[in-house]
Amino acid sequence: MLETRKNILILMADQMTPFALAAYGHPLTKTPHLDRLAKQGVVFDSAYCASPLCAPSRFSLLSGKLPSAIGAYDNAAEFPSQTLTFAHYLRAEGYRTILSGKMHFCGADQLHGFEERLTTDIYPADFGWTPNWDNVEARPTWYHNMSSVIDAGPCVRTNQLDFDDEVTFTTRQKLFDIARERHAGKDARPFCMVASLTHPHDPYAIPQKYWDMYRDEDIDMPAHCDSFGEADPHSQRLRHVCETDRTPPTAQQIRNARRAYYGAISYVDDQFGAILNALDEAGLARDTLIIVTSDHGDMLGERGLWYKMTFFEGGCRVPLIVHAPQQFDACRVQESVSHLDLLPTLVELARGSQPDGWPDSLDGLSLVPHLQRKQGAHDRAVGEYLAEGAIAPIVMLRRGRFKFIHTPADPDQLYDITADPLERENLAGRREYASQVAALRDEVAQRWNLVELHNEVLQSQRRRRFHFAATTQGAVASWDWQPMVDASQRYMRNHIDLDTLEAMARFPAVAR
């Protein structure tokens, strides 16, 4: 029997590859809080995002649906208000749903089922970052280039540090508020809270404290750096989009970037640790299930690629840890799973069973059988990439030990991830795998109409580019979330009796 109606705390990083985490075998990175959660929790060793890009990945994680099913094509795609998220489902089950930090919502709806949103977003909510597949040769001027790598190193402050410090503070404060409210009998609902940081996302700049946690001579370098000619066609296009070969980084700049990235991971671990400490101090830890993940990974120079936007393992694999030691024994799950599986998982954990019928179709399956170590739990992941650097839809299927990447624009790719974890040998053209490739192509054809999807992406891009050009003429109305705080109810105010106010704010309350 599942223990239901537990609090749920989702700790989310941005662009954090599992391959750079000690919990996934990295020998260098220092992450004691993540290490503890992994040691006591269920670690998914083969978890994938549904799209290796921020907004589409997050929208799929929230909705349990592939990007193409909800129009979440890229980082400037609107997340439709009618799309049901796990926040809607949990709120219907009586949960208090709270979001602090980055979720990259585009469009007028900036809540998507969350009852409270504690911070604004770090990224814009408009259509300004819409790609243009009508002119694939033109590099988007708004897209990041190699400056993140070339300028990598220590810093004092960045806007990302400002943002993540605020996320940590507001999350901690809300946990203490929840504890005080429960003690006062005001709101006893279980909560689902998402704390979403923007680190270790580039630019690779981090305070000296975290830079100094690592030494140059210890930093591992990319295992392979393909020449432009050796790269597959999509990787060549990504290198154009990021100007990788126009402004190639030196070996020292690559080392600096990886060192700063590891420092950023330690910074993330410290922020997660501060939140976990507040959870414990508020007396909420024992009744809270904790999930750790990231929206996608980072190639970190492997194969000559940086950032994400690729279905190579570094770009699309994500950490996924479920910590609930009172419910689930610590173990490692080898089967492939996906962010698409989180929504049905959270609903089952909240109510104890799957609904008899979902209000909307889902592309994911519950992870509860994996958490309970039942035989026959699913072993599959599906992904799509429909944004900058692509010239046609790119889809991915992970089945058992194999990964298949298909796009009408390029040759197929098939990798045996177990035997070839660095994906150096494309098996798609080998005769002995012809029947397997044919079966996977049939599955792609059954799941997607790629010609129709391509046209839908083009039409959406054209509409949004026109929309942005029109609505930035004259007075501009912003969709960016504006957190509202009623200062009349904070700290000391004369309309509240002093003793009453002090008693309300003190936690734990003084026994009388």
N, C-alpha and C positions, 0 to 999 in steps of 0.2 A: 504493500500500500504506500502511495506517495503521501508525504506530508504536504498538505496544500496550504495556500494563503500565506506562505512565507514572504517576507520582504525580499525584493530582488534589487541588487545593486550591479549595474553594468558599467565596468571601467573600460573605456575605449581610448585607444591611441590612434594616431594618424600616420600611415605609411611605415608601420613597424613590422618588419619582416621577422618571422619566427627564427630564421636562420641566424639572426644576430642576438638571440636570447640564450642565456645560460640554461633555462628550463628546456630548451630544444637542442642543447648540446654545444652551444658556443663556449669556447674555453676562456674567454676574456671578459665579457661584459659582466658588470656588477649590478645585480638586481635582487637584493635579499628579500624584498616583499613579494615580488613575482615568484621567486624561488619557493617561498613558503607556501603560497597558494597552489603552486604546481605540485609540490611534495604532498600536500594534503588533499588535492583535488583530482578531478578527471581531466587529463590532458589529451586533446585531440591532435594527433601528430600529422594528420593529413586533412586540414580544414582549408577551404577555399572561399574567396569572395565571389560574388556573382558577376562582378565587373571590376577590372583593375583600374578604377578611377574613383575619386572621392564621392561625388554626389550619386552616381548610379549605384555604387556599392552600398551606400547608406540607405538609399531608398529601397533597395532590394532586401537589405537586412531588416528594415522596419516592416516591410509589407509581406515578406515571404514570396515575392513574385519577381520573375526575371525583368530586367530593365525594359525589354521590348513590350512586355505586357502592360506597362504603366507609362510608357513614353519617356522613361528616364534614360535618354540616350547619352547625355554628356553632362558637364558641370554647369550648364546653363539651361537645363531642361526643367520645366515646371513639374513639381510633384503634385499631382492632382488631389484636390481636397477630398474627393469622394473615395480615394484609395484608403482602404482600411489598414491600419498599422497595429503592431502589438500593443501600442498605447491605447488604441480604441478598445481592443479586445480585453485588456487587463482592466481598463476603467469600467467596462461593462460588468466585469467580475467583482467590482467593488474596490479596486486598487486606486491609490493616489498616485498619479503619474507625473513625474518631474524630470525636466531636462536641464542640465547645465553644460554649456559648451557648444562645440561645433557639431552641426548636423547638416549644414550646407543646403538647407531648404531654399528652393527657388520658387518664387510666386508669392501671391498675397497671403496664403495660409502659412503661418510660421509656427503653428502648434502641432498639427497633425495628430491629435488625440492626447497630447500632453496637457494636463491641467495647469501646470506651472512651467514657465521657462525662465531661468534665473539670470541668464546672460544674453547679450546679443551674439551674433555669429561673427566669426573672423572673416568670412568670405561674403561677397555681395549676393543679394537675393534676386538680382535682375537677370536679363538675358544677354548681358554684354559679352560673355565668354562663349558665345555660340560658334562652333566650328563651321567650316564652309567646304563641304565636299564638292561644290560646284567649281572650286578653284584649289585643287589639292596641292598644287605646286607652291602656292603662296604660304609662307610660314606665318602662323598667327602672331601678331605683335604682342598680344597680351600673355602669351605662354612663356613659362620660365625657360631660361636658356642655361648655359653652363656656368653662369656667374655663381650659382649656389655652390658649385664645386671649386671653382677657381678662387673664390673669396672665402673659402671655409676656414674656420679658426675660432679662437676665443673672442668673446664680446662681453659687454656689461649688460646691455638690454637689447631686446628686439620686440617687435609687436607681438610675436608669438609667445615670448616670455610674459609680457603684460597680460595676454589673453589667458594663458594657462594658469598663471598665478590667481587670476580672478575666478577661473573655473574651480580651482581647488578651494579657495576661500568660500565661495558661495555654496559649494557642495557640503563642506564641513559645517557651515552655519546652518544650512537646512537640516542636516542630521540632528544637530543640537535642538533646533526649533521643533522638529518632530518629537524628540524625546520629551521636551518640556510640555508640548501640547498633549501628548498622551498622558503624562502625569497629571495634567489638569483636567483630563477627561474630555478634551475638545475634539479630538479626531483619532480614533483607534484603528482606522483603516490600514491594512498593509500597504507598503509603498513599492513602486517600481521607479527607481531613480537611475538616470543615465548621466554619467560624468564623462565628457568627451573632450580630451585634450587634442591640441594640434601638433605637438611634438610626437615623434622625432622627424616629422616632415621637414624637408628642406625649406629655407636655406640652412646649411649646416654650420650654424653659429650657436655657441653655448658658453655660459659663464666659465670663468677660469677654474672655479672649483670642480666642475665636471670635466673640463678639458684635462686638468691635472690628474684625474683618476686613471688616466691611460698614458702610456708612453709610446713615442713614435716607433721605437724598435719592436714593440709588441704587436703593432697593428697588422693584421693579415691583409694581404692584397688580393684583388680579384683572381680567381683561379684561371680564368681565360678572358682574353680581350680580343675578340675577333676583329680582323681588318674589315673595312667597309665592304670589300668584295666578298668576304667569307660570310657576311651576315645574310639572313633571309630577307626577303623583300620588305616585310613589315618592319623589321628592325632597322633596315636602311631608312625607311621613311621616318621612324622615330628619331634616328640620329640627325635627320634633316630638321625635324620640328624642334629639337632641343639644341641644335647647332653644335652637336658633339664633335664633329670632324672639322667644322669651320674654326672653332676655338678649342682645340683639344687640351685637356688638363695634363699637367706634368705628373710624373710619378709621385712627387711630394704633395701636390695638390690633391691627388686621389687619396693619399694616406691621410692628409688633413681632414678631408671630407668624411672618411670612415671613422677617424678618431672623434671628430665632433659628433657624428651620428651616434657612436657608442656613448659619448657623454650625454647626449640628449636622451638616450634610453635610460641611463641612470637618473637623469632628472625626472623622467616620467615615473620611474619606480619610486622616487622620493615623493612625488605628488600623490601617487596611489597609496603610498605608505601613510601619508598625512590624512588622507580620506579614511583609510582603514582604521587608523588610530582614533579618529573622531567617532567612527561607527562603534568601536569598542567602548570608548569613554561614555558614549550615549546609552550604553546598555543594549544595543541593538544587534550586536554581532552574531550572537548565537541563533537568532531567528532570521538571519539574512543569508540568502543564497547569492553568491558573487560570481559574475561572469566577466572574464577578461578577453578582449579581442582587439583587432585593428581593422580599419576599413580595407586595407590592401597592404602590399609589401613595398620593397624598394630594391631595385637591382644593384645599387651601390657599385656600379662600374663593371659588374659581371657581364661578359660578352661585349663590353664596350657600351652598355646601356645604363641609364640612370633613371631614377624615379620609378614609374610604374607603366601602365598602358600596354602591357604585354602579358601573354599567358605563359611565359616562362615562369618557373617556380618562384623565383625571387619576387616577381611582380604580383602574383595572384594568390600565393599561399599566405595564410594569416594565422596568428596564434589564436587558440581557443581553449580556455581553461574554465571549467565549472567547479566552483568550490562550495561544497555543502557536505562537510565530513560527517554530519549527523545523519545524512540521508544516503550518500553515495560513497562507497569505498574508493580510496585513491587508486588510480590505474591509468594506463595509457591506452588510447583507442587508435588502432592502426587503420581502420576503415576510413575512406574518404567521405567527408561531409561538407556542408556548405552553410554560409550565412542564411541561405533560404530556409534552413531548417530551424532557425531560432524562434520564429513566430509560433509555429505549432508546438515547439518545446515549451515555451513560456506559458502558453495557454494551458497545456496539460499539467505543468507544474502548479499553476494557479488553481485549477479546478479539479484536478485528479483524474481527468479523462479528456479525450478528444470530443469536441461537439458532435452531435449526431449529424449535423449538416453545417458546413461553413457558409456564411453569407456571401463569400467570394471564393473562387478557386485559388489554390495555392500551388506553388512549384516546389515547395520543400516538404520534408517529412520530419516528424518529431525525433529528437535525439534521446528521449527517455529510454528506449531499449538499449542504447549504447551506455547510458549512465548506469543502468541496472545490469549491464553485462549480459544481456539476453542473446541467445543464438539467433542468427538470421537478421541482425540489424543491417540497415542498408549500407551500401558501399558505392556511393556515386556522388559526383558533383557536376554541375552544369554552369557555364558562364557565357557572357556575351561582351564584346567590346564594340562600341558604335560611335567613337568620338575622334578627337584630333589624332592625326598620324595614320588613321585608317582611311581607306578609300572605298570600302565596302564592309558589310557586317562581318565580324570575326566571331566564331563560336568555338566553345571548348567543351569536350566531354571527358570526364575522368571515370574510368571503369576499371576496378581492380588495380593492377599494376601499371595500366596503360593510360596515357593521355593523348587525346586526338584534338588537333587544332585545324579548323577548316574555315576558309573564306573563298568566295568565288574568284577573288582577285589574284590569289597566290597558290602555289603548290601546297598540298596537304602536308601536315606534320604529325608524326606518330612517335611517341617516346615511351620506352619502358622505364618508368621512374624508379622501379626497384633496382634494376640492373645498371641503370644509367642516370643517377640522380642529377647530374649536371647537364643532362639533355644535349649531349654532344653528337649522338647518332640518330638521325631522322630515319625511321624504319619504313616510312610510308611508301617509298619507291621500291622496297625489296619484295621479290616475288613471294617469299614464304609468308608475307603478311598481307598479301593481296585480298584474301577473303575477309580478313579482319577489317581492313580499310573499307572494303565494300559494305560490310555490315554497319560500320560506324557512319559511313556516308548515307546509308539508308535511314539510320536513326536521325541524322541531321535533317534529312528531307521530310521525315514524318513530323519532326518537332517544329521546324521553321519553314516558312516560305521566304527565302532570303531575297528573292527579287522584290517581292512585295515589301519586305522590311526595309530594304535599301531605299525604295521610293518613299516610304513613310518617314524615314530619317531625313531625306532630302527636303521633303515638303515641310517638315517641322523646322529644320534649320532655316529655310527661306522665310517662313512666317516669323520666327523669333528674331532674325536679323532685321527684318522690316519693322517689327514691333519696337525693338530697342532704338532703332534710328528715329522712329516717330516720337516715342515717349521721352526721349532726351532732348527734344526741341522745346524751348520755352520752359515753363515751370515743371520741375521734375518731382514726381511723387514717389517716395521710397517705400519699398516693401521690407526693408531691413527691420528686424525685430527690435523693439524699444522696451527694455525691461522697465516696468513702472514700480516705484517704491513709495509707499505712503509714509513720508517722514514724520507725520503727526503721531504715528503709532510706534516710533522707534525710540529707544533709550529713555531718557527722563522727560516727561511732559506733564504739565500742570493739571490736565483733565483726568489724570490717573493718580490715585492715592499712592504716595511714595512707598509705604510699606507693601501695598498690594503689588506695585510694579516690581519692587525688589524681589518679592517672593515669587512672582511669575517668572522672572528672568534667571533666578538662581537654580542651578542644576548640579547635583541632586538637591531637592528641596530640603530645607532645614526641618528636622522633626520637632514638633511642638508638644 
